[in-house]
Amino acid sequence: MQRLRKAAEASNYDLDHIPSFIKRELYFQAFDNLCKAFQGYSPILSVSNIERNEINTKVKMLRERLNNLALEE
């Protein structure tokens, strides 16, 4: 869980800077930050052993992130 929390913090850090880049018309920098924020989700998208319970763990991680997004809105 600590690793997931750190990934979310890093993603939020990158997302927090996007509005100021847009205001300054730094569109490529804003897009780069958006891509970096998305990369924080890549641990969910990778599975090292498909025959283990890892997929269930990934499902739980993704559901938690989606629930957090719903709470932020």
N, C-alpha and C positions, 0 to 999 in steps of 0.2 A: 504493500500500500504506500509506503514511503516513496518508492520509485515512481509510482503513478502520480503522487502528489507533486513531486519535483518536476515531472514532465508537464503537468498542468500549469504549474507556476511559470515555467519557462515559456510555454505557449502563450499564457496570458501576458507576460512581459512583452513578447513580440507583438501581440495584438494591441496592447495599450498604446504603442507608438505609431500605429498606422494612421489615426486621424490627424496627427500633427504633420506627418509626411504628405498626406493628401492636401492639407491646407497650404503647404509650401510647394505644391505641385511636384513632389518627388514621387511620382507614380511607380517607377520601377523599384524604388526602395520600399514603398508600401507593399507592392506585390511580393518582393523578396521576403519581407517580414511575414506575410500571409503564408508563404510556402514554408518558412521555418517553423511557424506555429503548427502547421499541419504535420510536419515531420515529427512533432511530439507525439503524434498518434501512431507512428510506425511500429512501436512495440506491440500494439494490438493487432496489426496487420500481418505480423510474422509469427509463424509457428515452427518451432524447431523439431517437434516430434508429434506427428498427427495421431499416433496411436495412444497417446497418453491423455490425461485429463486436461491438458493445456488449452484445448479449444474451449472447454467450459469456463476456464479461468479468463480467457479472452472475452468471452461473452459477458461475464460479470464486469470486467473492466470497462467494456464499451457501454453497457447499460448504466454504469455509474457516471460515466462522462456525459451520456445523453441526459440523464436525470439532472446533473449539475447544469447543463446548458439550459434545460427547461426552467430551472429555478432562477437563473440569471435574467431571463427575459421578463 
